[in-house]
């Protein structure tokens, strides 16, 4: 018996050597530690790649024995992780924004206008477009008005989106160009007025009305922004994103760019809700390519907490009598759910306030058949009451959250909610205990693009900029293992892609990053400073620091 076994081993290793010689695209990667991020959270020191796929993970000695004479790429003292997946972002908007007025971090209304005037000197478009202002960062904590915009740009129409995209700031020239009537009532939206006078601020559906009428900017005008945005993703180790709300024209653009080899990034596209888009689904169904998937629809139930559009069960503590905005009728919301369920599509719904989350969770529980692998997603799930949190466990529902939202909102969240903790705010550990998975993203460009900031906020409940003096609701912090899963395997699961991506296991795609830091053991304060050295997608080396 022993003799037979030895003969078997000799034949096996001989065949492996022959196979290695006949497969020139096989390579052994080695590192100090390779985090597989599989369900067992195993580690390795060697990984064999065959073209675009992981063939083997284990120790170096065994890899050399099984696959002798293969070329070896060594990263001594470095760490390999699965490629990071941003479970909720707006890549196209981010890329366009790189060619528009950048108002992120402006300190006041005057500072914003100053930046806009400087940018306008090189603006060649009929409108001046920008984004990123946040009145919560200003000393007076008040919305801007049209006065300074009108003085700086009396004839050029201006539209500046708030950091969260749920409000816009426009001038009188824009009102005239759009023939806008701020006195009209709009369901799920608001034209902000002071003493009956329109201030130039449009919230939620009112903001969408404005943005829908802006002149379409040709791709040629922001193509450079897309190239820069893609490079920024690769530099951060992002290999896959969930693009949270795209149009049919966006899909055509993505597919063309990927076919031409100009967009090497895995994209899970959530189609924005519209009658036209539902008609497309009826005619064409789902879309699957190597780099692009479209099998979900994005809806909105409410607005954002920062602009007081999030739908709350009770009044805002800093605006009594106001509970936020409900963007969609519950009856229509359920009708669309049942239509998409019949088509096998995933429902993804933006819900931030506790009332919006209650509507989403209770209708999901009602309409998802028990035992059905729906993986319907609550995008943001920021304020969820303890009672409603338990609904996650009753059906296939995934919380898709953005940890940097928690640490960005921390300075003013209690002013809005009285007691964020009591209302179930940013309760990621609670949500995970119910849903068993949690998908992590950034919502960039609403927040920064960095996965390291996501990891830091999730595990430490502190902000990378160091503005917080203590952890925000620290009891809701995720462990480092949970956070890494949330950025890899669980994010892939939320995209129905866990059999292909999200972990470094044999037969999965070779999407991985090489870093200078062991995220599982490094001192917490050093997490935001961790560097991505190399990024690979499908075995292709697409970034090197």
C-alpha positions in Angstrom: 0.0 0.0 0.0 2.8 2.4 0.9 4.6 1.6 -2.4 1.4 2.4 -4.3 1.0 5.7 -2.5 4.6 6.7 -3.3 4.0 5.9 -6.9 0.9 8.0 -6.9 2.7 11.0 -5.4 5.5 10.6 -8.0 3.0 10.6 -10.9 1.0 13.5 -9.4 4.0 15.8 -8.9 5.3 14.8 -12.4 2.0 15.8 -13.9 2.0 19.1 -12.0 5.5 19.9 -13.3 4.3 19.1 -16.8 1.2 21.2 -16.4 3.3 24.1 -15.1 5.5 24.0 -18.3 2.4 23.9 -20.5 0.8 26.9 -18.8 2.9 30.0 -19.3 0.3 32.3 -17.7 0.7 30.7 -14.2 2.5 32.7 -11.6 3.2 32.3 -7.9 2.7 35.3 -5.7 4.2 35.3 -2.2 3.8 37.7 0.7 4.3 38.0 4.5 0.7 37.1 4.8 -2.2 36.7 2.3 -5.7 37.3 3.8 -8.1 35.1 1.8 -11.2 36.7 3.4 -13.0 33.4 2.9 -15.7 32.2 5.3 -13.0 30.7 7.6 -10.9 33.8 7.4 -7.9 31.7 6.5 -4.4 33.1 5.6 -1.6 31.9 3.3 1.9 32.9 2.2 1.6 31.8 -1.4 -1.0 32.1 -4.2 -0.9 30.6 -7.6 -2.6 32.6 -10.4 -3.5 31.1 -13.7 -4.2 34.0 -16.2 -7.2 35.7 -14.5 -8.1 33.1 -11.8 -6.8 31.9 -8.4 -5.5 28.4 -8.8 -4.1 27.7 -5.3 -3.5 29.3 -1.9 -1.4 27.9 0.8 2.3 27.9 1.9 5.2 28.6 -0.3 6.8 25.1 0.0 3.6 23.3 -1.1 3.1 25.8 -4.0 6.6 25.1 -5.2 6.0 21.4 -5.0 2.7 21.4 -6.7 3.7 24.0 -9.4 7.4 23.7 -9.9 9.4 26.0 -12.2 6.8 28.7 -12.2 7.9 32.4 -12.2 7.5 33.9 -8.8 6.6 37.4 -7.8 7.6 38.1 -4.2 6.4 40.8 -1.8 8.5 40.2 1.3 7.1 42.0 4.3 4.0 43.0 2.5 0.3 41.9 2.8 -2.2 40.7 0.1 -5.9 41.2 0.4 -8.8 40.6 -1.9 -9.6 43.6 -4.0 -11.7 46.1 -2.1 -15.3 46.4 -3.1 -17.2 49.7 -2.5 -20.7 48.5 -1.9 -22.3 51.8 -2.6 -20.9 54.7 -4.6 -21.5 57.0 -7.5 -18.4 56.6 -9.7 -19.7 58.4 -12.8 -20.9 61.4 -10.7 -17.6 61.4 -8.9 -15.7 61.4 -12.2 -17.8 64.2 -13.6 -17.3 66.1 -10.4 -13.5 66.1 -11.0 -14.2 68.5 -13.9 -16.6 70.7 -12.0 -16.5 73.3 -9.2 -15.2 71.5 -6.1 -16.9 72.8 -3.0 -16.0 70.0 -0.6 -14.6 71.4 2.6 -15.5 75.1 1.9 -15.8 76.9 5.2 -18.6 79.3 4.4 -21.0 80.5 1.8 -18.5 83.2 0.8 -15.7 80.6 0.5 -17.9 78.6 -1.8 -18.6 81.6 -4.1 -14.9 82.5 -4.1 -14.0 79.0 -5.3 -16.7 79.2 -7.9 -15.4 82.5 -9.3 -11.9 81.1 -9.6 -13.2 78.0 -11.5 -15.5 80.1 -13.7 -12.5 81.6 -15.5 -11.9 78.3 -17.2 -15.5 77.2 -17.5 -16.6 76.6 -21.2 -20.1 75.3 -20.5 -23.3 77.3 -20.5 -23.9 76.5 -16.8 -21.6 76.6 -13.8 -21.9 73.3 -12.1 -20.4 72.1 -8.9 -20.9 70.1 -5.7 -19.8 69.5 -2.2 -21.0 72.3 0.0 -22.2 71.4 3.5 -23.8 74.0 5.7 -23.3 71.8 8.7 -19.6 72.7 8.5 -20.2 76.5 8.5 -20.2 78.7 11.6 -23.8 79.7 11.2 -25.0 76.2 10.3 -27.5 77.8 7.9 -28.4 77.2 4.2 -26.8 79.7 1.8 -29.0 82.1 -0.2 -29.1 83.4 -3.7 -27.7 86.9 -2.8 -23.9 86.2 -3.1 -24.5 83.9 -6.2 -26.5 86.6 -7.9 -23.8 89.2 -7.2 -21.0 87.0 -8.5 -22.9 85.5 -11.4 -25.7 87.8 -12.5 -26.0 86.3 -16.0 -24.6 82.8 -15.8 -27.0 80.1 -14.4 -25.4 78.2 -11.4 -26.3 74.9 -9.8 -24.3 73.6 -6.9 -25.2 70.3 -5.3 -25.0 69.7 -1.6 -22.4 67.1 -0.5 -25.1 64.4 -0.2 -26.7 65.3 -3.6 -30.1 65.8 -1.9 -30.2 69.6 -2.2 -29.1 72.1 -4.8 -28.2 75.8 -4.5 -29.1 77.8 -7.5 -29.1 81.5 -8.5 -31.7 83.8 -10.1 -30.2 83.2 -13.6 -30.9 79.5 -13.1 -34.5 80.1 -12.0 -35.0 82.2 -15.2 -33.2 79.7 -17.5 -35.4 76.8 -16.2 -38.6 78.8 -16.0 -38.8 77.5 -12.4 -41.8 78.3 -10.2 -40.6 78.0 -6.6 -44.2 78.6 -5.4 -45.3 75.3 -6.8 -45.9 72.3 -4.5 -43.8 69.2 -5.2 -44.4 65.9 -3.5 -41.4 64.7 -1.6 -39.5 68.0 -2.2 -39.1 71.5 -0.9 -38.2 75.0 -2.2 -36.8 76.6 0.8 -38.2 80.1 1.6 -37.5 82.7 4.3 -40.3 85.1 5.0 -42.0 83.9 1.8 -38.9 84.6 -0.4 -37.2 81.7 -2.3 -33.6 81.3 -1.1 -32.2 79.3 -4.0 -32.2 76.0 -2.1 -34.1 73.0 -3.5 -34.4 69.8 -1.5 -34.9 66.2 -2.7 -37.6 65.9 -5.4 -37.3 69.7 -6.0 -33.6 69.3 -6.4 -34.2 66.4 -8.8 -36.5 68.5 -10.8 -33.8 71.1 -11.3 -31.1 68.6 -12.1 -33.2 66.8 -14.6 -33.5 70.0 -16.7 -29.8 70.9 -16.7 -28.2 70.8 -20.2 -26.6 67.4 -20.8 -22.9 67.6 -20.7 -21.2 65.5 -23.5 -18.8 62.8 -22.4 -16.0 64.5 -24.2 -16.3 67.4 -21.6 -15.6 65.1 -18.7 -13.7 62.2 -20.2 -10.5 63.4 -18.4 -12.4 63.2 -15.2 -13.3 59.6 -15.8 -9.7 58.6 -16.5 -8.7 60.4 -13.3 -11.5 58.8 -11.3 -10.6 55.3 -12.5 -6.9 55.9 -11.6 -8.0 57.1 -8.1 -10.0 53.9 -7.6 -7.1 51.7 -8.6 -4.8 53.6 -6.3 -7.1 52.9 -3.4 -7.2 49.2 -4.2 -10.8 49.3 -5.4 -11.5 46.5 -7.9 -15.3 46.4 -7.8 -18.0 49.0 -7.1 -21.8 49.0 -6.8 -22.8 52.1 -8.8 -25.9 53.2 -6.9 -28.2 54.6 -9.6 -27.5 54.6 -13.3 -29.4 55.4 -16.5 -29.6 53.5 -19.7 -27.2 55.9 -21.4 -24.8 55.3 -18.5 -25.0 51.6 -19.2 -24.2 52.1 -22.9 -21.2 54.3 -21.9 -19.9 51.8 -19.4 -20.2 48.9 -21.7 -18.5 50.7 -24.6 -15.6 51.9 -22.4 -15.1 48.4 -21.0 -15.3 46.8 -24.4 -12.6 49.3 -25.6 -10.5 48.4 -22.5 -10.8 51.9 -21.1 -12.6 51.0 -17.9 -11.0 48.0 -16.1 -13.2 48.0 -13.1 -15.9 45.5 -12.1 -19.2 47.4 -11.9 -22.5 46.3 -10.3 -25.0 48.7 -11.7 -28.2 49.6 -9.9 -30.6 50.9 -12.5 -32.5 54.0 -11.4 -36.2 53.7 -11.1 -38.2 55.1 -14.0 -40.9 53.8 -16.3 -38.5 53.8 -19.2 -36.0 51.7 -17.3 -38.7 49.3 -16.2 -39.7 48.9 -19.8 -36.0 48.1 -20.6 -36.1 45.4 -18.0 -39.2 43.9 -19.5 -37.6 43.7 -22.9 -34.1 42.8 -22.0 -33.9 41.4 -18.5 -30.5 41.3 -16.7 -27.1 42.2 -18.1 -24.0 40.1 -17.4 -20.5 40.6 -18.8 -17.1 39.9 -17.2 -16.9 43.5 -15.8 -20.5 44.7 -15.7 -23.7 43.4 -14.1 -27.1 44.9 -14.0 -29.7 43.0 -12.1 -31.0 45.5 -9.5 -33.1 48.7 -9.3 -32.5 51.6 -7.0 -35.4 53.5 -5.4 -35.6 56.3 -2.9 -38.0 56.5 0.1 -36.5 59.7 1.8 -33.8 62.3 1.7 -30.7 62.8 3.8 -30.2 63.6 7.5 -27.8 66.5 6.7 -30.5 68.4 4.8 -33.3 67.3 7.1 -34.9 65.3 4.3 -34.5 61.9 6.1 -38.0 60.7 7.1 -38.3 60.4 10.9 -41.0 58.9 13.1 -40.8 62.0 15.3 -39.9 65.6 14.8 -36.4 66.8 14.1 -35.1 68.0 17.4 -33.6 71.1 15.7 -36.7 71.8 13.6 -39.9 71.0 15.5 -42.9 70.2 13.4 -40.7 68.8 10.6 -40.3 65.0 10.1 -38.5 65.0 6.8 -39.6 64.1 3.3 -41.2 60.9 2.0 -40.1 60.7 -1.6 -42.2 57.7 -2.8 -45.8 56.6 -2.0 -45.9 53.3 -0.1 -48.4 51.8 -2.6 -46.2 52.5 -5.6 -43.1 51.2 -3.6 -44.8 47.9 -3.1 -46.1 47.7 -6.6 -42.5 48.1 -7.9 -41.3 45.5 -5.4 -43.7 42.9 -6.7 -42.9 43.7 -10.3 -39.1 43.3 -9.7 -39.7 40.2 -7.6 -41.4 38.6 -10.6 -38.5 39.5 -12.8 -36.0 38.1 -10.3 -34.4 41.6 -9.8 -32.9 42.8 -6.6 -34.6 45.8 -5.0 -32.2 48.4 -3.5 -33.8 51.2 -1.6 -32.4 54.4 -0.1 -33.7 54.7 3.4 -32.0 56.9 6.1 -34.6 57.9 8.6 -36.2 55.5 11.1 -39.6 56.0 9.4 -38.3 55.3 5.9 -36.4 52.2 7.2 -39.6 51.0 8.9 -41.5 51.3 5.6 -38.7 49.5 3.7 -38.3 46.7 6.1 -41.9 46.0 6.8 -42.9 45.9 3.1 -39.8 43.8 2.3 -40.9 41.4 5.0 -44.4 41.3 3.6 -43.4 40.9 -0.1 -40.3 38.7 0.0 -41.4 35.0 0.0 -40.1 33.2 3.1 -36.9 31.3 2.2 -36.3 33.2 -1.0 -32.7 34.4 -1.6 -33.8 37.9 -2.5 -30.8 39.8 -1.1 -32.9 43.0 -1.2 -30.8 45.9 0.1 -31.4 48.8 2.4 -29.0 51.4 1.2 -27.7 53.5 4.2 -29.9 52.0 6.9 -28.7 54.9 9.1 -31.5 55.2 11.6 -33.3 51.9 12.3 -35.3 51.4 15.5 -34.4 48.3 17.6 -37.8 46.8 16.8 -37.3 47.2 13.1 -33.7 46.0 13.2 -35.0 42.5 14.0 -36.8 42.3 10.6 -33.5 41.8 8.9 -33.3 38.4 10.4 -36.7 37.3 9.1 -36.0 37.7 5.4 -33.1 37.9 2.9 -32.4 41.6 3.5 -28.9 43.2 3.5 -27.9 46.4 5.3 -25.6 48.4 3.0 -23.9 51.0 5.1 -21.2 53.7 4.8 -19.1 53.8 8.0 -17.7 57.3 7.2 -21.2 58.7 7.3 -21.4 57.8 11.0 -18.2 59.6 11.8 -19.0 62.6 9.5 -22.4 63.0 11.0 -21.3 62.5 14.6 -20.7 66.2 15.5 -24.4 67.2 14.8 -26.4 63.9 14.7 -27.7 64.3 18.3 -28.9 67.8 17.5 -31.1 66.3 14.8 -32.2 63.2 16.6 -32.0 64.2 20.4 -30.5 60.7 21.1 -28.9 59.0 18.1 -28.3 55.8 20.1 -31.8 55.5 21.4 -33.2 55.8 17.9 -31.0 53.1 16.6 -28.6 55.3 14.7 -25.6 53.9 12.8 -26.0 50.6 14.7 -23.8 48.4 12.5 -23.0 45.7 15.0 -26.8 45.4 15.8 -27.6 45.2 12.1 -24.9 42.6 11.5 -26.2 40.4 14.3 -29.6 40.3 12.6 -28.6 40.2 8.9 -25.4 38.1 9.4 -23.8 40.1 6.7 -23.2 43.8 6.2 -21.9 45.5 3.0 -19.6 48.5 3.4 -19.2 51.4 1.0 -18.3 55.1 1.0 -21.1 56.7 -1.1 -18.3 58.7 -2.8 -18.3 61.5 -3.8 -20.5 62.2 -0.8 -17.7 60.9 1.4 -14.0 60.4 0.5 -13.1 57.4 -1.7 -10.6 55.8 0.7 -11.4 52.2 1.8 -8.9 52.7 4.7 -11.1 55.5 6.1 -14.0 53.1 5.8 -12.1 50.4 7.7 -11.0 52.9 10.3 -14.5 54.4 10.9 -16.0 51.0 11.0 -13.6 49.5 13.5 -12.7 52.6 15.6 -15.8 54.8 15.2 -13.4 57.7 14.8 -12.7 59.9 11.8 -9.4 59.8 9.9 -9.2 63.7 10.0 -9.1 63.5 13.8 -12.0 65.8 14.5 -13.8 63.5 16.9 -12.5 63.4 20.5 -14.0 60.0 21.3 -15.5 57.1 19.4 -19.0 57.8 18.1 -21.3 55.0 19.5 -18.3 52.9 20.0 -20.3 49.9 21.1 -21.5 49.6 17.4 -18.0 49.2 16.0 -17.3 46.3 13.8 -14.3 44.0 14.5 -11.4 44.2 12.0 -12.4 40.8 10.6 -16.0 41.9 10.1 -14.9 45.1 8.5 -12.7 43.3 6.0 -15.4 40.9 5.1 -17.8 43.9 4.7 -15.4 45.4 2.1 -14.8 42.1 0.3 -16.8 38.8 0.7 -20.0 40.3 2.1 -19.9 43.2 -0.4 -19.6 40.6 -3.2 -22.5 38.7 -1.7 -24.6 41.8 -1.8 -23.8 42.0 -5.5 -24.7 38.3 -6.2 -21.0 37.8 -7.0 -19.6 35.9 -4.1 -18.9 32.8 -6.2 -16.6 34.9 -8.4 -15.1 37.6 -6.3 -14.7 38.8 -2.7 -12.2 36.3 -1.5 -9.0 34.7 -2.7 -10.1 31.1 -3.2 -9.4 28.6 -6.0 -11.6 29.2 -9.1 -12.3 32.8 -8.1 -11.1 35.9 -10.0 -7.6 37.1 -9.2 -8.7 40.5 -7.9 -6.3 41.5 -5.2 -4.2 44.3 -3.7 -0.7 44.4 -2.1 -0.4 46.6 0.9 2.4 47.8 3.2 0.3 47.2 6.4 -1.2 44.3 8.3 -4.7 45.7 8.9 -5.5 43.0 11.4 -2.7 43.8 13.8 -1.5 47.4 13.1 -2.0 50.1 15.7 -5.4 51.6 15.1 -4.1 55.2 14.5 -2.0 53.9 11.6 -4.9 52.4 9.7 -5.7 55.5 7.6 -2.1 55.8 6.6 -1.9 52.2 5.2 -0.8 52.3 1.6 -1.9 50.3 -1.5 1.3 49.3 -3.4 -0.2 47.3 -6.2 -3.7 46.5 -7.6 -4.6 43.5 -9.8 -7.9 42.9 -11.5 -8.3 39.5 -13.2 -4.6 38.9 -12.7 -3.7 42.1 -14.6 -1.4 44.5 -12.9 -3.3 47.8 -13.2 -1.7 50.0 -10.6 1.7 50.4 -8.9 2.5 53.1 -6.4 
